[in-house]
Structures are given as C-alpha cells and as structure tokens.
Amino acid sequence: LGTPRSERHPVQVPRAQWEAFQATARGAGLSAAAALGAAFGEVLSRWCGGEDFSLNMTIANRIPATPDVFEVIGNFTQPCPVPFRHEGHATCAARAQAFAAA
C-alpha cells in the first residue's frame, strides 16, 4: 500500500458563519461540539456506505478528588466510543440528536 501520509488543511470559519452554525445547532437542541461530531459522522457514514459505526471521542474527565485537582498537570482525558446509527433515525437532525444523547 505504500507509506501512509497525513496532511493538514487548516480552515478558518468567518465569525458570522460560526455564529450562525451555533445558532442552528442550539435551535436543534445541540451544542456546537455535538453538531460538529454528528456532521463528521455523516461524512464518514457516506464514505463507508451508510453502515452503523462508532466514533472514538475524547472527553475530559478530571474528577475533583481534591480541592486543588485543577492545579495538577496531567492527561485527564478519556476515550469514549460513541455510536453513530442510521437505524430508526430518518433525518440528519434525528441522527445528530441521537449521537449527542449517546
């Protein structure tokens, strides 16, 4: 197959467009992060033929075990597989809401 390669393609979304996206997400009962994750899931779903799959999302999990836990340096993230399912969700918005609820 050859040597794998990776490229970055940075894009900066204009403020007005980002604010409109956030407002649309809020109108659907979603955070901007959930809407972006669901949009990414839609793209992957198209590429893999509409099959169900899981996205490995990273969540912050800094448990307040001591009062000064936020002064501690370390990796407090945790992988969390989130299912992306088509079954029972006829629209993109319904899939996004199910994704956010998972």
C-alpha positions as CSV (number, residue, x, y, z in Angstrom):
1,L,0.0,0.0,0.0
2,G,2.9,2.3,0.4
3,T,3.9,4.8,3.1
4,P,0.9,6.4,4.9
5,R,0.9,10.2,4.9
6,S,-1.1,12.8,6.5
7,E,-1.7,16.4,5.6
8,R,-3.3,19.3,7.4
9,H,-5.8,21.5,5.6
10,P,-6.4,24.4,8.0
11,V,-9.6,26.4,7.5
12,Q,-10.8,29.4,9.4
13,V,-14.6,29.9,9.5
14,P,-15.7,33.5,9.5
15,R,-17.2,34.6,12.8
16,A,-20.7,35.3,11.3
17,Q,-20.8,31.8,9.7
18,W,-19.7,30.2,13.0
19,E,-22.3,32.1,15.0
20,A,-25.0,31.1,12.5
21,F,-23.8,27.4,12.8
22,Q,-24.0,27.7,16.7
23,A,-27.5,29.2,16.5
24,T,-28.7,26.4,14.2
25,A,-27.2,23.8,16.5
26,R,-28.9,25.4,19.5
27,G,-32.2,25.5,17.6
28,A,-31.9,21.7,17.2
29,G,-31.2,21.3,20.9
30,L,-27.5,20.5,20.2
31,S,-24.2,22.0,21.4
32,A,-21.8,23.2,18.6
33,A,-19.5,20.3,19.5
34,A,-22.3,17.7,19.2
35,A,-23.3,19.2,15.8
36,L,-19.7,19.0,14.5
37,G,-19.3,15.5,15.8
38,A,-22.6,14.5,14.1
39,A,-21.6,16.2,10.8
40,F,-18.3,14.3,10.9
41,G,-20.3,11.1,11.5
42,E,-22.5,11.9,8.5
43,V,-19.4,12.3,6.2
44,L,-17.8,9.1,7.5
45,S,-21.2,7.3,7.1
46,R,-21.3,8.3,3.4
47,W,-17.8,7.1,2.8
48,C,-18.5,3.7,4.4
49,G,-21.8,3.1,2.7
50,G,-24.2,4.1,5.4
51,E,-23.3,1.4,7.9
52,D,-23.5,2.0,11.6
53,F,-20.2,2.6,13.4
54,S,-18.7,4.2,16.5
55,L,-16.6,7.4,16.7
56,N,-13.9,7.5,19.3
57,M,-14.5,10.8,21.1
58,T,-12.1,12.2,23.7
59,I,-13.7,13.6,26.8
60,A,-12.3,15.5,29.7
61,N,-12.6,13.5,32.9
62,R,-10.8,15.4,35.7
63,I,-12.5,14.0,38.8
64,P,-12.5,16.6,41.7
65,A,-10.8,14.2,44.2
66,T,-9.0,17.0,46.0
67,P,-9.7,20.8,46.1
68,D,-6.5,21.5,44.1
69,V,-7.1,19.0,41.4
70,F,-7.2,21.7,38.7
71,E,-3.6,22.7,39.7
72,V,-2.3,19.2,38.8
73,I,-0.6,18.8,35.4
74,G,-1.5,15.6,33.6
75,N,-3.6,13.9,31.0
76,F,-7.2,13.7,32.3
77,T,-8.8,12.7,29.0
78,Q,-10.6,9.5,28.4
79,P,-11.6,7.9,25.1
80,C,-15.3,7.3,24.7
81,P,-16.8,5.3,21.8
82,V,-20.0,6.9,20.7
83,P,-22.3,5.0,18.3
84,F,-23.4,6.6,15.1
85,R,-26.5,4.8,13.9
86,H,-28.9,5.2,11.0
87,E,-31.5,2.7,12.1
88,G,-34.6,4.4,13.4
89,H,-33.3,7.9,12.5
90,A,-34.7,9.1,9.2
91,T,-33.2,12.6,9.2
92,C,-29.7,14.1,9.8
93,A,-31.1,16.1,12.7
94,A,-32.6,13.0,14.3
95,R,-29.2,11.2,13.9
96,A,-27.4,14.2,15.4
97,Q,-29.7,14.3,18.4
98,A,-29.2,10.5,19.0
99,F,-25.4,11.0,18.6
100,A,-25.4,13.8,21.2
101,A,-27.5,11.7,23.6
102,A,-25.2,8.7,23.4
